[in-house]
Amino acid sequence: MAKYDLVGATGCATGVAHTFMAEEALEKAAQKLGYTIKIETHGQTGVENNLSDEEIAAAKAVVIASDIDVGTDRFAGKKLLVVPVARGVKEPENLIKQALEAPIYKDGQTATSSGDSSAASAKLGNKIYTSLMNGVSHMLPFVVAGGVLMAISFFWGINSADPKSSEYNQFAAMLNTVGSTTMNLMAPVLGAYIAEALAQRTGFVVGLAAGFITFNGGGGFLGAIVGGYLAAIVVLGLQKLLKPLPDDKFRGLKSIFLLPVLGVFIAGAIMFWLNTPIKALNVGLMAWLKGFENTNPALLGIIVGFMCAADFGGPINKAAYVTGTVLLAQGNYYFMAGVSAACIAPPLATGFAVLFNPKAYSNSERAAGYVNFLLGSTHITEGAIPFATKHPLWNIPAFMVGSAVASVLTYITKITVPAPHGGFIVLPLVNKPLLWVLWILIGAVISGILLALIAGRFAKKEAALSENLTVVNDTTTQVLNENEESHDPNSILNVKNIKVGVDVNSRDEALKYLANMAVENNLATDSEKVFDSYITREKEGSTGMTDGFAIPHAQSAVINKSAMLVLKLEHPIDWRSLDGKQTEIVISFLIPQVDSNEHLKYLSNTAKLLTHEDFIAELKSAKTPEEIKALFATE
């Protein structure tokens, strides 16, 4: 049997795209870092690539990128890192490195979570989230299967299941019965698997019972969530209460009799009494949403569109989708139409983007965009994730705009979709199919245009960066050939010209600070003219470089001598940098009017230093002017 350096597991609430995207990302990252890895996937088709006990035992570390419970007890004794599945897609290399440094996991403890492993609240929040997603993951197939079968029954008429109606059809009635029965399992299954993720098999039993009780009492979706967590709390409490009973004599009695009987009685009784207020809250919430649909469909469309495009299958997207399915189960087909439109538009938008501006995308990105025409048409939103993560601060708002447009137009024109999934496959069930497709395409095209423009902008920046680096290298070579002097930047850097913790809020404030500093340190005689020189240079082209650095320079007759000034900012600011990142450190050059291009030699050597990752890391970690001065002296 093959041995792997690392093993892991991935899973998401829907078990369709995130699960396998995280798997692929982790495998590629491991290969890049020189490790072997095997990933177990928990998708809607079940568990694949199962990890054996031997493979787990041989691995150095375990990384779990999952929003659902994948069973962590089997990894006891191994280095274990647990994160949401989205992290596996976005930063796989970091996760592998963190997993190799993670503490040893002990059976029953809370696994280490990336970001703040020492914070109990973060661990609790992650556990609550993964248990909820575990419930949603197992609930969705019931919603989809039941919803689609019910929707198909409407082919024979909206009242085709009613024997008293002229539209009655026996086959349609059968479909409606099967579909509605399956849909009604939504609440019990949700409660059962929330509890199962926290309290294992007994939690499942008690959670299922609590889910049925709240369903019969009208608690619905909200009641199922309360019941699931209540069941887990009751079971875990009973396990602690019964712990004094020795396992060797009472294990069977506890697991078969005491825990399920007492658990169902306690959780069931509490849910019985909670049903009334939960039902009132549930009815009130649904009435509010229905009123929202009638009074302000445009605002509702904007909210739904923004939510669906915020994280593409993540918790915000799922909140909108699950709300749609809950309303669908109650006969509201209007809300789901806007949700579906907002979910379908983003992947289609990527296809339009690569068509509108193919030169701005790589071959693999263009291929992914074309494939997304198919994925989007079947309501698989996650195909847009690679495009969103490339420039998230720009691309995600672009997706939101298109999704909101599609959703708003859908709500305004009173389109209904009785199926919870399927995309264009369920068009025969839509009341205005062609209009719905048109609105989705309009939203997708709008996003596609914005994405194409953004991609073109960044492509130009990357080309400019490449050109600038070439110019710097050519200048450096020329300077070294023409002059044997080293022109070490350290020779024009004084400790008093280095400031740390500088609190400025914009590029112009930073330049004003530098100009005043030049006069205070007797490097120039007029701060206004120095500032004007800085601004003139910035108008020619931003001096914001890459990796959080800016290299502004001013040349003026009021400058006494060549000097270098360094500012380490209290917080990053925008400098229109080549890579779009905010600036943390400013390295400025003051240049006299008559200079004989001496500043180019200092600038070239400084630019060379900023190509070394070690130097950048040490400069960013330096905390005092003396440390920064010593760093330049060493280099």
VEXMAR-678762 format. One line per 10 residues: number of its first residue (from 1); for each residue x, y, z of C-alpha. Coordinates in Angstrom, 2 decimals. Example, Ala and Ser with C-alpha at 12.3 -4.5 7.8 and 13.67 -1.06 7.14 Angstrom:
1) 12.30/-4.50/7.80; 13.67/-1.06/7.14
// end
This chain:
1) 0.00/0.00/0.00; 1.27/3.45/-0.93; 2.43/5.78/1.85; 1.71/9.51/1.80; 3.41/12.42/3.52; 0.00/13.94/4.26; -3.60/12.80/4.17; -6.73/14.89/4.27; -10.44/15.19/3.66; -12.65/17.74/1.90
11) -16.40/18.28/2.00; -18.97/21.04/1.54; -22.66/21.50/2.20; -23.72/20.65/-1.34; -20.90/18.22/-2.03; -20.69/19.25/-5.67; -17.95/21.73/-6.52; -16.09/23.02/-3.44; -15.33/19.48/-2.31; -13.45/18.54/-5.46
21) -11.92/21.97/-6.10; -10.33/21.85/-2.64; -9.12/18.31/-3.35; -7.43/19.36/-6.58; -5.95/22.52/-5.04; -4.42/20.61/-2.12; -3.01/17.91/-4.40; -1.37/20.50/-6.68; -0.01/22.47/-3.72; 1.46/19.33/-2.15
31) 3.15/18.39/-5.43; 4.57/21.91/-5.75; 5.97/21.76/-2.20; 7.48/18.32/-2.77; 5.03/16.25/-0.72; 2.68/13.39/-1.51; -0.92/13.59/-0.33; -4.14/11.61/-0.49; -7.48/13.41/-0.13; -10.71/11.71/0.91
41) -13.73/13.48/-0.59; -17.18/13.73/1.01; -19.49/14.61/-1.89; -23.10/13.98/-2.75; -22.11/10.66/-4.33; -20.70/9.53/-0.99; -17.21/9.14/0.42; -14.53/8.52/-2.22; -10.78/7.83/-1.93; -11.35/6.42/1.56
51) -8.35/6.72/3.87; -7.21/3.46/5.40; -5.89/3.16/8.95; -2.45/2.31/7.53; -2.39/5.44/5.35; -3.39/7.64/8.28; -0.79/6.04/10.54; 2.01/6.59/7.99; 1.18/10.27/7.33; 3.11/13.12/8.91
61) 0.05/15.36/9.18; -3.64/15.66/8.34; -5.40/18.63/6.73; -9.20/18.79/6.67; -10.86/21.45/4.51; -14.53/20.81/5.11; -17.77/22.48/6.10; -19.27/19.17/7.22; -18.27/16.52/9.72; -15.77/14.07/8.19
71) -14.91/12.20/11.40; -11.84/13.53/13.19; -11.56/10.87/15.91; -9.71/8.53/13.53; -6.89/11.10/13.30; -6.04/10.99/17.01; -2.28/11.03/17.51; -1.58/12.93/14.25; -0.87/16.58/13.54; -4.31/17.86/12.51
81) -5.54/21.11/10.95; -9.26/21.74/10.33; -10.50/24.69/8.23; -13.57/25.59/6.12; -13.53/24.14/2.61; -13.14/27.60/1.03; -9.70/27.89/2.61; -8.68/24.70/0.86; -9.55/26.29/-2.49; -7.96/29.68/-1.81
91) -4.75/28.95/0.13; -3.79/25.28/-0.13; -0.03/25.82/0.21; -0.43/27.66/3.51; -2.69/24.93/4.85; -0.19/22.20/4.07; 2.58/24.16/5.80; 0.35/24.85/8.81; -0.74/21.21/9.04; 2.88/20.10/9.27
101) 3.34/22.48/12.22; -0.02/21.75/13.89; -0.16/20.19/17.39; -0.94/16.53/17.92; -4.68/15.89/17.99; -6.05/13.92/20.91; -9.29/11.94/20.75; -12.23/14.08/21.85; -10.47/17.45/21.84; -11.27/20.33/19.50
111) -9.04/20.18/16.43; -6.72/23.07/15.63; -8.29/25.64/13.33; -6.19/27.89/11.09; -6.10/31.55/12.01; -6.37/31.52/15.83; -5.90/28.09/17.26; -5.79/29.40/20.84; -9.18/31.12/20.78; -11.93/28.98/22.29
121) -14.60/31.14/20.71; -13.13/30.54/17.25; -13.12/26.78/17.86; -16.71/26.85/19.09; -17.79/28.97/16.13; -16.13/26.58/13.69; -17.84/23.60/15.36; -21.25/25.29/15.19; -20.70/26.18/11.54; -19.51/22.72/10.46
131) -22.38/20.99/12.28; -24.91/23.31/10.61; -23.35/22.66/7.21; -23.40/18.93/7.97; -27.15/19.21/8.45; -27.63/21.31/5.34; -25.49/18.93/3.27; -27.63/15.93/4.14; -30.86/17.92/3.86; -30.34/19.27/0.34
141) -30.81/15.97/-1.57; -34.24/15.59/0.07; -35.14/19.15/-0.89; -33.95/18.76/-4.48; -35.53/15.33/-5.03; -38.81/16.21/-3.39; -38.99/19.69/-4.91; -38.37/18.52/-8.47; -40.94/15.70/-8.22; -43.54/18.11/-6.85
151) -42.71/20.59/-9.62; -43.13/17.92/-12.30; -46.59/17.09/-10.92; -47.67/20.63/-11.81; -47.38/19.79/-15.53; -50.94/18.48/-15.20; -52.10/21.65/-13.45; -51.49/23.43/-10.19; -54.35/21.45/-8.57; -53.57/18.14/-10.25
161) -53.14/16.36/-6.89; -56.57/17.42/-5.61; -59.23/14.74/-6.33; -61.97/17.40/-6.20; -60.35/19.46/-8.96; -61.05/19.09/-12.70; -57.24/19.09/-13.17; -56.83/15.92/-11.07; -54.47/13.28/-12.49; -53.65/10.07/-10.63
171) -50.02/9.95/-11.74; -49.54/13.63/-10.89; -51.10/13.03/-7.48; -48.67/10.18/-6.90; -45.71/12.37/-7.88; -46.95/15.14/-5.60; -47.37/12.75/-2.67; -43.91/11.24/-3.10; -42.34/14.67/-3.56; -44.11/16.36/-0.65
181) -43.36/13.42/1.67; -39.68/13.65/0.73; -39.70/17.42/1.21; -41.28/16.99/4.65; -38.22/15.01/5.74; -36.19/18.21/5.39; -36.59/19.39/9.00; -36.02/15.98/10.70; -32.94/15.26/8.56; -31.50/18.72/9.22
191) -31.93/18.35/12.98; -30.58/14.78/12.96; -27.34/15.57/11.15; -26.65/18.76/13.10; -26.81/16.67/16.26; -24.89/13.79/14.68; -21.93/16.06/13.91; -21.71/17.06/17.58; -22.89/13.95/19.46; -22.44/11.06/17.03
201) -25.02/8.25/16.68; -27.10/8.99/19.78; -27.19/12.64/18.73; -28.58/11.52/15.37; -31.44/9.59/17.01; -32.39/12.41/19.39; -31.98/15.06/16.68; -34.20/13.12/14.28; -36.92/12.85/16.93; -36.63/16.54/17.80
211) -36.84/17.38/14.08; -40.07/15.39/13.63; -41.58/16.96/16.75; -40.85/20.49/15.57; -42.11/19.67/12.06; -45.42/18.37/13.43; -45.68/21.44/15.64; -45.05/23.92/12.83; -41.52/24.90/13.88; -40.18/24.24/10.39
221) -36.62/25.06/9.42; -35.86/27.25/12.45; -37.23/24.60/14.77; -35.05/21.94/13.14; -31.92/24.00/13.80; -32.92/24.58/17.44; -33.83/20.91/17.81; -30.54/19.72/16.36; -28.41/21.78/18.71; -30.70/21.04/21.66
231) -30.39/17.30/20.97; -26.59/17.54/20.91; -26.50/19.49/24.18; -28.84/16.99/25.87; -26.87/13.95/24.69; -23.48/15.42/25.61; -24.89/16.38/29.02; -26.26/12.90/29.60; -22.93/11.35/28.58; -21.18/13.38/31.28
241) -23.90/12.60/33.81; -23.67/8.86/33.15; -19.87/8.78/32.96; -19.51/7.32/36.49; -21.19/4.12/35.23; -18.31/1.84/34.12; -18.24/1.14/30.39; -17.29/-2.51/30.74; -20.62/-3.23/32.46; -22.99/-0.53/31.26
251) -21.80/0.40/27.75; -24.62/-1.48/26.05; -27.25/-0.24/28.51; -26.14/3.37/28.05; -25.93/3.32/24.24; -29.07/1.24/23.55; -31.38/2.32/26.35; -30.42/5.13/28.71; -29.00/7.70/26.28; -31.63/7.41/23.51
261) -34.62/7.09/25.85; -33.63/9.88/28.20; -32.34/11.99/25.31; -35.53/11.73/23.26; -37.68/12.36/26.36; -35.77/15.47/27.51; -35.15/17.01/24.06; -38.65/16.05/22.86; -40.34/17.59/25.89; -38.39/20.82/25.54
271) -39.15/21.02/21.81; -42.82/20.34/22.54; -42.94/23.45/24.70; -40.74/25.51/22.37; -42.87/24.75/19.32; -45.39/27.50/20.01; -42.93/30.44/20.10; -40.81/28.96/17.28; -43.91/28.50/15.11; -44.93/32.10/15.77
281) -41.44/33.31/14.85; -41.38/31.11/11.75; -44.80/32.30/10.56; -43.88/35.92/11.25; -40.60/35.63/9.33; -42.25/34.05/6.32; -45.01/36.66/6.34; -42.40/39.42/6.47; -40.54/37.94/3.51; -43.77/37.57/1.54
291) -44.63/41.18/2.29; -41.16/42.21/1.18; -41.72/40.44/-2.14; -44.83/42.51/-2.78; -43.76/45.92/-1.44; -40.12/46.16/-2.50; -39.06/43.48/-4.99; -36.12/45.57/-6.26; -34.51/45.85/-2.83; -35.13/42.14/-2.21
301) -33.45/41.34/-5.53; -30.41/43.44/-4.65; -30.05/41.72/-1.26; -30.47/38.22/-2.71; -28.14/38.99/-5.62; -25.39/40.29/-3.34; -25.73/37.29/-0.99; -25.60/34.69/-3.77; -22.49/36.24/-5.36; -20.68/37.01/-2.11
311) -18.97/33.65/-1.60; -20.23/31.23/-4.31; -21.53/28.25/-2.40; -20.20/29.47/0.94; -22.25/30.28/4.08; -23.69/33.59/2.78; -24.73/32.01/-0.51; -26.15/29.01/1.35; -28.19/31.28/3.67; -30.02/32.70/0.66
321) -30.41/29.29/-0.98; -31.70/27.52/2.13; -34.20/30.35/2.73; -35.42/29.79/-0.81; -35.83/26.05/-0.26; -37.72/26.61/3.01; -40.13/28.99/1.30; -40.40/26.55/-1.59; -41.50/23.82/0.80; -44.26/26.17/1.97
331) -45.49/26.77/-1.57; -43.65/30.06/-2.24; -42.07/29.61/-5.72; -41.38/33.32/-6.18; -38.40/33.72/-3.83; -36.51/30.75/-5.28; -36.69/32.22/-8.79; -34.55/35.20/-7.77; -32.11/33.01/-5.86; -31.64/30.69/-8.84
341) -31.16/33.62/-11.23; -28.52/35.13/-8.94; -26.68/31.80/-8.67; -26.73/31.02/-12.40; -25.48/34.44/-13.59; -21.88/34.42/-12.16; -20.50/31.32/-13.96; -22.13/32.46/-17.21; -20.49/35.87/-16.68; -17.02/34.28/-16.70
351) -17.79/32.73/-20.09; -18.84/36.11/-21.49; -15.76/37.77/-19.96; -13.31/35.49/-21.75; -15.24/36.02/-24.98; -15.22/39.82/-24.63; -11.51/40.12/-23.74; -9.68/36.86/-24.53; -6.23/38.47/-24.51; -6.61/39.37/-20.83
361) -6.93/35.71/-19.82; -4.62/32.70/-19.96; -5.44/29.61/-22.00; -6.57/27.71/-18.90; -8.78/30.62/-17.79; -10.40/30.82/-21.22; -11.08/27.08/-21.16; -12.59/27.37/-17.66; -14.79/30.24/-18.83; -16.19/28.21/-21.71
371) -16.89/25.24/-19.41; -18.74/27.61/-17.05; -21.41/28.15/-19.70; -22.40/24.54/-19.04; -21.94/24.68/-15.25; -23.94/27.88/-14.93; -26.76/26.51/-17.03; -27.18/23.71/-14.49; -27.08/26.01/-11.42; -23.51/25.21/-10.36
381) -22.19/28.56/-9.13; -18.78/27.39/-7.90; -17.24/27.51/-11.38; -16.87/31.26/-10.86; -14.63/30.85/-7.80; -11.23/30.79/-9.61; -12.13/34.06/-11.33; -13.39/35.66/-8.11; -10.27/34.76/-6.12; -7.87/36.20/-8.67
391) -8.76/39.84/-7.89; -11.47/39.47/-5.21; -11.84/43.14/-4.26; -12.67/43.93/-7.89; -14.22/40.78/-9.29; -16.64/39.86/-6.49; -18.45/43.26/-6.68; -18.62/42.77/-10.47; -20.32/39.41/-9.92; -22.66/40.98/-7.34
401) -23.86/43.61/-9.80; -24.85/41.05/-12.44; -26.49/38.72/-9.92; -28.47/41.60/-8.42; -29.67/42.71/-11.87; -30.83/39.18/-12.74; -32.58/38.78/-9.39; -34.26/42.22/-9.43; -35.65/41.71/-12.94; -36.89/38.25/-11.95
411) -38.77/39.56/-8.91; -40.21/42.59/-10.70; -41.71/40.43/-13.44; -43.21/37.93/-10.93; -41.39/34.87/-12.27; -41.84/31.64/-10.30; -39.58/28.57/-10.21; -41.04/25.57/-8.34; -37.79/23.54/-8.38; -34.89/24.18/-5.97
421) -32.12/23.26/-8.42; -31.38/22.29/-11.99; -30.85/25.64/-13.71; -32.14/25.72/-17.27; -32.98/22.01/-17.07; -36.17/22.91/-15.18; -37.24/25.62/-17.66; -40.48/23.73/-18.54; -41.55/24.28/-14.92; -40.95/28.06/-14.96
431) -44.01/30.25/-15.57; -42.11/32.67/-17.86; -39.11/30.63/-19.06; -37.85/32.79/-21.93; -38.11/35.99/-19.91; -36.27/34.36/-17.00; -33.42/33.25/-19.26; -33.26/36.75/-20.76; -32.93/38.40/-17.34; -30.20/35.94/-16.33
441) -28.28/36.57/-19.57; -28.56/40.34/-19.11; -27.12/40.06/-15.59; -24.38/37.70/-16.81; -23.42/39.99/-19.70; -23.19/43.01/-17.36; -20.89/41.11/-15.02; -18.98/39.73/-18.01; -18.29/43.24/-19.34; -17.10/44.41/-15.90
451) -14.89/41.32/-15.48; -13.38/41.80/-18.95; -12.57/45.45/-18.19; -11.03/44.55/-14.83; -8.98/41.74/-16.36; -7.75/44.09/-19.08; -6.76/46.68/-16.49; -4.72/44.19/-14.49; -3.20/42.72/-17.65; -1.92/46.19/-18.56
461) -0.53/46.64/-15.05; 1.25/43.31/-15.22; 2.71/44.27/-18.61; 3.80/47.62/-17.20; 5.37/45.90/-14.21; 7.30/43.59/-16.50; 8.42/46.56/-18.57; 9.44/48.52/-15.48; 11.47/45.62/-14.15; 13.19/45.34/-17.52
471) 13.98/49.07/-17.46; 15.33/48.82/-13.92; 17.53/45.88/-14.85; 18.80/47.66/-17.98; 19.48/50.82/-15.97; 21.29/48.87/-13.30; 23.48/47.17/-15.88; 24.23/50.49/-17.56; 25.13/52.15/-14.28; 27.42/49.34/-13.21
481) 29.17/49.37/-16.56; 29.62/53.13/-16.60; 30.72/53.59/-13.03; 32.58/51.24/-10.75; 31.29/53.03/-7.67; 28.77/50.96/-5.74; 26.38/53.82/-5.01; 25.22/51.97/-1.92; 21.82/53.40/-0.77; 23.11/53.10/2.78
491) 25.59/55.91/2.07; 22.75/58.46/1.73; 20.56/57.01/4.52; 20.69/58.48/8.02; 18.88/57.09/11.06; 17.10/60.40/11.63; 15.63/60.09/8.12; 13.88/56.82/9.05; 10.49/56.92/10.77; 8.34/54.01/11.95
501) 4.68/53.96/12.91; 3.85/56.91/10.67; 0.09/57.53/10.83; -1.13/58.81/7.45; -4.34/57.99/5.59; -3.45/58.65/1.95; -0.62/58.92/-0.56; -0.72/62.73/-0.51; -0.53/62.80/3.30; 2.54/60.56/3.13
511) 4.18/62.81/0.52; 3.39/65.91/2.64; 4.97/64.16/5.62; 8.12/63.43/3.58; 8.34/67.03/2.35; 8.08/68.43/5.89; 10.59/65.88/7.13; 13.06/66.96/4.44; 12.96/70.57/5.66; 13.12/69.58/9.35
521) 16.26/67.53/8.71; 17.91/70.33/6.66; 17.74/68.34/3.43; 15.60/70.99/1.69; 14.54/74.61/2.22; 10.90/74.66/1.01; 8.47/71.85/1.86; 5.77/73.08/-0.53; 8.09/72.90/-3.53; 9.31/69.45/-2.50
531) 5.70/68.31/-2.19; 4.87/69.77/-5.62; 7.82/67.87/-7.09; 6.54/64.62/-5.58; 3.04/65.22/-7.02; 4.45/66.09/-10.46; 6.32/62.78/-10.51; 3.23/60.83/-9.42; 1.21/62.37/-12.26; 3.71/60.91/-14.73
541) 3.03/57.44/-13.31; 2.50/55.95/-9.88; 5.65/55.11/-7.92; 3.73/52.37/-6.10; 5.66/49.19/-6.81; 4.82/45.64/-5.66; 4.69/43.78/-2.34; 3.60/46.85/-0.37; 6.41/49.27/-1.38; 6.40/52.73/-2.93
551) 9.52/54.61/-4.14; 8.53/58.27/-4.62; 11.25/60.75/-5.57; 11.44/64.50/-5.81; 13.96/66.59/-7.76; 14.11/70.33/-7.08; 16.44/73.29/-6.71; 15.34/73.62/-3.06; 16.85/70.21/-2.25; 20.35/70.57/-0.80
561) 21.78/67.08/-1.37; 20.87/63.54/-2.33; 19.21/61.67/0.50; 17.05/58.65/1.15; 14.06/58.72/3.52; 12.20/55.66/4.79; 8.69/55.60/6.30; 7.17/52.49/7.83; 3.44/53.20/7.98; 1.15/52.51/10.90
571) -1.42/51.04/8.50; -1.36/50.34/4.72; -2.62/52.99/2.29; -3.56/53.04/-1.38; -0.77/54.11/-3.76; -2.12/52.77/-7.06; 0.54/50.08/-6.95; 1.38/47.89/-9.90; 0.03/44.77/-8.21; -3.02/46.48/-6.74
581) -1.85/45.93/-3.14; -1.75/48.67/-0.52; 1.55/50.26/0.48; 3.19/49.58/3.86; 6.70/51.02/3.40; 7.76/54.18/1.57; 11.38/54.58/0.39; 11.87/58.09/-0.94; 14.78/59.80/-2.73; 15.50/63.53/-2.59
591) 17.42/64.70/-5.66; 19.14/68.07/-6.19; 18.41/69.93/-9.42; 21.94/69.21/-10.73; 22.46/65.50/-10.18; 24.23/63.91/-13.21; 21.83/60.97/-12.91; 23.42/59.93/-9.62; 19.95/59.20/-8.22; 19.39/56.55/-10.90
601) 22.30/54.58/-9.50; 20.91/54.68/-5.95; 17.43/53.92/-7.23; 18.66/50.96/-9.27; 20.45/49.40/-6.32; 17.42/49.92/-4.10; 15.16/48.33/-6.71; 17.52/45.36/-6.83; 17.23/44.93/-3.07; 13.44/44.85/-3.36
611) 13.61/41.79/-5.61; 14.98/39.69/-2.74; 12.28/38.04/-0.64; 14.54/37.74/2.41; 15.32/41.45/2.39; 11.62/42.34/2.00; 10.63/40.07/4.89; 13.33/41.47/7.19; 12.48/45.06/6.26; 8.79/44.51/6.99
621) 9.56/42.88/10.35; 12.02/45.63/11.45; 10.57/47.68/14.31; 13.07/50.52/14.86; 14.97/53.02/12.66; 18.21/51.45/13.85; 17.13/48.00/12.64; 16.20/49.39/9.22; 19.51/51.29/8.95; 21.46/48.18/9.93
631) 19.57/46.12/7.35; 20.56/48.47/4.51; 24.14/48.55/5.83; 24.32/44.75/5.84; 22.91/44.43/2.34
// end
